[in-house]
Amino acid sequence: MDIPGILVAVTVAAYWFGVGAMIVRVRRQSRKHTARAADVLPRQPLERVLGLVWVPLVAAWVTLPWLALSRTGPPFGLPAFTLVPAYAALRYAATVVAIACLVLTVKSWARMGPHWRMAVTDDEQALITDGMFARVRHPIYALSILLMVATMVVVPTGPMVAVGAAHIVLMVIKAHNEERHLLVKHGTSYAAYVRRTGRFLPRSRDADGRSG
């Protein structure tokens, strides 16, 4: 029984089930307080294009770990080197990282609450700068990248690595696009926030405590 493979497959499926649940939750919450439901899906042209790529990527991300559990040999079965003891231990470590990413993502979703969105929208959104957002501007995106890396370690097949590389590129593009939008929306307060935080990792600090 491939325990790391099973756990990662379940974790990835739970992650995207959570995204769907957040879409439903935010729309229901906003409908209680406004005349219309919150606009949580892409409307900006760039993000619509990203979405066209993202949907099949997500489907592949969810599917490929399950395929690896039932196939042998390339392209979907696990390579022989995954049976090497050192790499087998690495797969277990990556599984722990994947589960931690899911837990921390749920925590970040809860902190954003009704302000969570799948994409750039024109809805009024508060600028959240506490909790995990105090040092990193995009903790949810950072955790998504880390979850993908963990998935690639546990399921190191050619298709999974290709999907992972594409996902990471899209995350970087999306983060840059979101920052441009938030700078327009929040002006100097967001500019100050950018100066003291990192995009995906916390900024280093010098001896005086200033961001490096």
N, C-alpha and C positions, 0 to 999 in steps of 0.2 A: 504494500500500500504506500503510495506516494503522499505522505502527510504534508510536506511543504506545498506540493502542487495543489492538493485539495484545499488547504487553508488559504492559499493565495487566490485560487479561483473563487472561493466563497467571499473573500475580502473584497476583491475587485467588483464582483456582482453586487455586494452590499453597498459599496461606495456609490455605484451608479443608480442603485435603487434609492439611496439617500438623496442624490441629486434630484431625481424625479419627485420624491416626497417633498423636498424643499420648494420646488416649483409650485406644487399644489398648495402647500402651506402658505407661502407668501401671497399667492393670488387670493386665497380665501381670507387671509388676515386683512389685506388691503381693501377687499370688497366690503368688509365690515365698517371701514372708516372713511371710504371715499365712494364716489359714484361709479367708479370702474375698478377693475382688477389691475394690479401692478403689471407693468410691462416687463416681464422677466426674460423674454426670448429676444434674439438678435433683431434689430431694426436697422442698425447702421450698415451701409453697403459692405464695408470691409468685413464686419463680423458675420454678415450673411454668407460671404464667400468662405470665411473660416469655418462656418457651420456646415457648409456643404462637404468640406473635407473631414470635419470632426465626427460627423455622424457615423460614417463607415469605420473610422478609426476606433471610436468607442465600441462599436459592434465587434470589431476584431479583437480589441483589448479584452472584452468580456468572454469572447468565444475561444480564443487561442489557448488559454490555460486549461480549459476543459478538454480541448482536442488533444493536448499533450498528455492527458491522463489516459486516453484510450488509444493512442496511435503509437506505433514504433517506427523508428527511422525517419529520415527527412521527408518532407519539410516540416511536419507538425509534431513528430515524436521527439522526445528528449535525446540530445546527443549522448554518446557513450561516456564522455568525460564527466557527466553529472554523477556518475557512480563512483568516481574517485573520492575517497574519504574526505580529503580536504575541501573539495568542492561541495560535497554533500553537506558538510558542516556549514559552509557558506550559505547554502540554500536555506538552512534552518535559521541562520542569523537574519537573512533577508526577509524571511517570513515574519519574524518578530518586528522588523522595521515596518513591513507592510501593515500589520495590524495596528501598530502605534500610529502610523499615518492616518488610518481610518479614524481612530479614536480622537486624535488631535483635530482632524478635519471637522468631525461632528461638533467638537467644542467650538471651533471657529464659526461654523454655521450658526450655532446657538447664539454666539456673541453678536453676529450680524443681524440675526432675527429678521424683521420685516425689511431691512435694508439690503439683504442678500439679493443678487441678481446673477443670472447666467451670462449677461452681456451688458455692454454699454447701453444705457437708456436715458431718456430725458426726465424720468421720474426724479423727484426730490429725494436725495439720499444723504444721510448724515455721514460726516467724515469720521470714521472710527479709528482711533489712534491708541487704544489701550489694549491690555491683554497681549496676545500674540502679535497684534498689529503695532505694538509700541516700538519694536525694533526692526520689523520686516513689513514692507508695504503689501506684499502678496503672500501671506502665509498659506492660503488655500492652494494657490498655484504652486508654491514651493513644495507643499506636501503631495500634490498631485504628481509633480515631477519625480519626487523621491519614491512614491508608490509605484510609478512606472519603472524606475530603475530597479526597485526590488522585484517587480514582476519579471523583468528581463533576466535578472540573476536566477530566479527560480525556474523560469521557462526560457532558457537561452536558445530558442530556435530562430532560424533566419527570419520568418515572418514576424515574430514577436519583437525582435531587435529593430526591424524596419518600422513597425508600428510605433515602437518606443521613440525612435529618433524623430519621426514625424510629429509625434505628440509634443515632445520637448520643444521643437522649433515653433509649433503653434502656440505653446504656452508663453514663449518669449515674445512673439509678435503680439499676442493678446495683452500681455502685461504692458508693453510699450503703448499700445493703442489706448488702453484704459487710463494710463497715466496722463496722456495728452488730454483726454476728455475731462478727467478730474481736475487738472490744472485750470482748464477753462471754467469749470463749475465752481471751484473753491478758491481759485486765485492764490493770493499770498500765503494763506494758511496751508494750502497743499504744497506749495513750493518750499515752505519751511519744514514741513513733514518729510518731503523728499530729501532735504539736506541732512536730516538726522537719522534716516533709516536706509537700510539696504533693500534692494528689489526682492531678492529671494533669500538672502543670507544677511544676518546682522552686520552692520558696519563695525570695523575694528575701532578701538578707542585708544587715544594716546594717554600719557601719564596724567594729563590734566582732565581726563574724562571727556574730551571733545571727540566727536565722530571723526574717524579717519577715512 
